[in-house]
Amino acid sequence: MVPFFPFSQDKLSDKVEDAREVWETSQNPWVYRASELWDWATHETDTAVVLKELRKLDPNFSLEVWRDQETCTLCEEKFPF
């Protein structure tokens, strides 16, 4: 059976790595703009990173539930009845 792609996996990996190196070392202003646009579109906020880590530790973590619990705790400490 003849393989669908004429390149072996190693050759394909080499081509991808070469293309990535050319992209990363390019001095072309359009490449800079495209990279900035990609970074802007795929950027994770600090809050998103923290929530992801908290959900790794506790898959049932809810920011809203935590906020409500902390609000009640703070209110009770500041205004004891």
C-alpha positions in Angstrom: 0.0 0.0 0.0 1.4 3.4 -1.0 1.3 6.0 1.8 -1.0 9.0 1.3 1.7 11.5 2.0 5.1 11.2 0.3 6.9 12.5 3.4 7.8 10.4 6.4 6.8 11.6 9.8 10.4 12.7 10.5 10.6 14.8 7.3 7.2 16.4 8.1 8.4 17.2 11.6 11.6 18.7 10.2 9.6 20.9 7.7 7.3 22.1 10.5 10.2 23.0 12.7 11.9 24.8 9.8 8.7 26.8 9.1 8.4 27.7 12.8 12.0 28.8 13.0 11.6 31.0 9.9 8.4 32.5 11.4 10.0 33.2 14.8 13.2 34.8 13.4 11.5 36.8 10.7 12.1 40.6 10.7 9.1 41.2 8.5 6.7 43.7 10.1 3.7 41.8 8.8 4.9 38.7 10.7 5.1 40.9 13.8 1.6 42.1 13.3 0.2 38.6 12.7 2.0 37.3 15.8 0.7 40.2 17.9 -2.8 39.5 16.6 -2.5 35.8 17.4 -1.2 36.5 20.9 -4.0 39.0 21.5 -6.7 36.6 20.3 -5.4 33.6 22.3 -4.2 35.4 25.4 -5.4 34.0 28.8 -6.1 36.5 31.5 -4.5 36.2 34.9 -7.9 35.4 36.3 -8.4 32.6 33.8 -5.0 31.1 34.6 -5.8 31.1 38.4 -9.3 29.6 37.9 -7.8 26.9 35.7 -5.3 26.0 38.5 -8.0 26.1 41.2 -10.2 23.8 39.1 -7.3 21.4 38.8 -7.1 21.2 42.6 -10.9 21.2 43.1 -13.0 20.3 40.0 -16.1 21.5 41.8 -14.7 24.9 42.5 -17.1 27.8 41.8 -15.9 31.4 41.9 -19.5 32.6 42.7 -19.9 30.2 45.6 -16.5 31.1 47.0 -17.2 34.8 46.7 -20.5 34.4 48.5 -19.0 32.5 51.3 -16.1 35.0 51.7 -18.5 37.9 51.6 -20.6 36.3 54.4 -17.5 35.6 56.5 -16.2 39.2 56.1 -19.6 40.7 56.9 -19.8 38.6 60.1 -16.3 39.6 61.2 -16.9 43.3 60.6 -20.5 43.4 61.8 -21.0 40.8 64.5 -24.6 40.5 65.6 
